[in-house]
Amino acid sequence: MEYVNPLTGFRVDGRRPNEMRQLKAEVGVVARADGSALFEMGNTRVIAAVYGPREVQNKGQQVNSKEALVRCEYRMADFSTGDRRRKPKGDRRSTEISLVIRQTMEASILTHLMPHSQIDIFVQVLQADGGTRSACINAATLALADAGIPMRDIVTSCSSGYLCSTPLLDLNYIEDSAGGPDVTVGILAKMDKVTLLQMDAKLPMDTFETVMELAIEGCKAIANYIREVLLENTKRLECQRG
Amino acid sequence: MRDLQHSLNQTQRVRLDAALNELQTIAPSGASAAAVTVADTIPVNDEDNILKGHGTSDQDGEVVATLCGVVERVNKLVYVRTLRARYKPEVGDIIVGRVIEIAPKRWRLEINFSQDAVLMLSSMNLPDGIQRRRTAVDELNMRSIFEENDVICAEVRGFQHDGSLHLQARSQKYGKLERGQLLTVHAYLVKRRKQHFHHLEQYDVDLILGCNGFIWVGEHVVVGENTNMMEDKPSLSAEVENFTPLETRKHICRLANAVRVLSALGFTLTVELIIETAEASISSNVEINDMLGAEFYVQTAEREAKRRADLLKKKSGGR
């Protein structure tokens, strides 16, 4: 199958190779949570809720009482994919992604400021169309900022791939399942540091660099957008408070 | 807007937007200029050695925010005041909390802080009002004072070295709260004032604005009345005592709904504003349950915008 049209250079969904899907973010969507966010990348739609910092519920899990314990749960809704089927809780895929999100967020949260407490991050995929991992990380960042949890920097994530000898930004489901290399990158936007790098396939070293460069560009664009959303939200709250 | 899900019709949406825009224009321009998000650089003069407060960190010689909020400057100190975050206790704050656990010699309370607060048996007055050492018998009778899920009002006494929070309830005005509603709002909506206990005489209602964002609206209790509650009370009068008149219940609900609307709009909660909102609902014949509807929500936003505009005019006129 042709994933990039050789004549026009457009991809299957009509995007250019270095074009991202449309972003949409909303903060404060879950009433009971301390912080929450809805994040959309095209048809991928993710909701995140943050509870805490709160008292540690299971003292056995606490490794170091001087730092906050961060927990994360990733789940795909039954209706998120094309075929509706009950997804067992704690399958290998979601356990792995939970771990990935947790480690990525933990790198940014200033856990030493909240001793003897725990932070729970729940992310649920409402619509899956490729790049759920990235969308979840972006949603979690927004929700954590909304909950007023101190962070070093904004963590954003974006994926990119290499199909038909073209580096592609922000793969959708069709491109994702094409079997080509899929690079997911997470960065600390301002400090310019990589906190997450995953790839499932082989790539020559020099192409890998261009693909990764492309993903980092995408991350930065997302970071700008997230910052805008947060700033607007902060201003609105401050103005209403009076 | 977080707690109340409204389906506004077209006109209501336009009116709400207009009111909120009005609020935005009235707000002092400094407020929105000082807003920062995570990882924003806070501009400071390098010459004066500044002190970095909460919500800031040092990255390559720059002061960077670690929270979303508003930058505050007090002399040399620069810090970020958060809006939506959990409660940050200060010594002397009056708080409302809920008992979640009874441990040896102490109660554990949920107070919207990052940890549970501790109320020691020794840091509260005994029901008989006598000052003495707490004995093992007192310890066994702790459940007769507060049980799990009781709502309590107390004062922040201080922090332990490990960061946990200790409370005290050494006065008649603190203690168990009964016959009323507990509302949880965001802690930033309650400002620290001299007065947090309010007795609204016209409604016969007590209003406690806890600094932690827990708000109590309940029937008025006369302080000192329940000192000898434990003994000699015939069951009949106790029944009468336990009855809250319908009128008072309605007042409680009305005031509670006023708080709900105001907190959903994100307005700072003051007694004056809460009473004003409740009065407005009475004068415009809004039923108690309709106070949570879309129309009253929009009206409240408009009224607040007008009030603030008037306030601003008065200020500039006075000068």
Boltz contact constraints between the chains, C-beta under 6 A:
constraints:
  - contact:
      token1: [A, 28]
      token2: [B, 2]
      max_distance: 6.0
  - contact:
      token1: [A, 31]
      token2: [B, 2]
      max_distance: 6.0
  - contact:
      token1: [A, 31]
      token2: [B, 3]
      max_distance: 6.0
  - contact:
      token1: [A, 53]
      token2: [B, 114]
      max_distance: 6.0
  - contact:
      token1: [A, 55]
      token2: [B, 115]
      max_distance: 6.0
  - contact:
      token1: [A, 55]
      token2: [B, 116]
      max_distance: 6.0
  - contact:
      token1: [A, 114]
      token2: [B, 114]
      max_distance: 6.0
  - contact:
      token1: [A, 115]
      token2: [B, 163]
      max_distance: 6.0
  - contact:
      token1: [A, 116]
      token2: [B, 115]
      max_distance: 6.0
  - contact:
      token1: [A, 117]
      token2: [B, 114]
      max_distance: 6.0
  - contact:
      token1: [A, 117]
      token2: [B, 115]
      max_distance: 6.0
  - contact:
      token1: [A, 145]
      token2: [B, 38]
      max_distance: 6.0
  - contact:
      token1: [A, 145]
      token2: [B, 68]
      max_distance: 6.0
  - contact:
      token1: [A, 148]
      token2: [B, 67]
      max_distance: 6.0
  - contact:
      token1: [A, 148]
      token2: [B, 82]
      max_distance: 6.0
  - contact:
      token1: [A, 148]
      token2: [B, 84]
      max_distance: 6.0
  - contact:
      token1: [A, 148]
      token2: [B, 85]
      max_distance: 6.0
  - contact:
      token1: [A, 150]
      token2: [B, 66]
      max_distance: 6.0
  - contact:
      token1: [A, 150]
      token2: [B, 67]
      max_distance: 6.0
  - contact:
      token1: [A, 151]
      token2: [B, 38]
      max_distance: 6.0
  - contact:
      token1: [A, 151]
      token2: [B, 66]
      max_distance: 6.0
  - contact:
      token1: [A, 153]
      token2: [B, 39]
      max_distance: 6.0
  - contact:
      token1: [A, 154]
      token2: [B, 38]
      max_distance: 6.0
  - contact:
      token1: [A, 154]
      token2: [B, 39]
      max_distance: 6.0
  - contact:
      token1: [A, 190]
      token2: [B, 39]
      max_distance: 6.0
  - contact:
      token1: [A, 227]
      token2: [B, 37]
      max_distance: 6.0
  - contact:
      token1: [A, 230]
      token2: [B, 37]
      max_distance: 6.0
  - contact:
      token1: [A, 230]
      token2: [B, 68]
      max_distance: 6.0
  - contact:
      token1: [A, 231]
      token2: [B, 37]
      max_distance: 6.0
  - contact:
      token1: [A, 234]
      token2: [B, 35]
      max_distance: 6.0
  - contact:
      token1: [A, 234]
      token2: [B, 68]
      max_distance: 6.0
  - contact:
      token1: [A, 235]
      token2: [B, 32]
      max_distance: 6.0
  - contact:
      token1: [A, 235]
      token2: [B, 35]
      max_distance: 6.0
  - contact:
      token1: [A, 237]
      token2: [B, 83]
      max_distance: 6.0
  - contact:
      token1: [A, 237]
      token2: [B, 266]
      max_distance: 6.0
  - contact:
      token1: [A, 238]
      token2: [B, 31]
      max_distance: 6.0
  - contact:
      token1: [A, 238]
      token2: [B, 70]
      max_distance: 6.0
  - contact:
      token1: [A, 239]
      token2: [B, 23]
      max_distance: 6.0
  - contact:
      token1: [A, 239]
      token2: [B, 24]
      max_distance: 6.0
  - contact:
      token1: [A, 239]
      token2: [B, 27]
      max_distance: 6.0
  - contact:
      token1: [A, 240]
      token2: [B, 23]
      max_distance: 6.0
  - contact:
      token1: [A, 240]
      token2: [B, 266]
      max_distance: 6.0
  - contact:
      token1: [A, 241]
      token2: [B, 268]
      max_distance: 6.0
  - contact:
      token1: [A, 242]
      token2: [B, 268]
      max_distance: 6.0
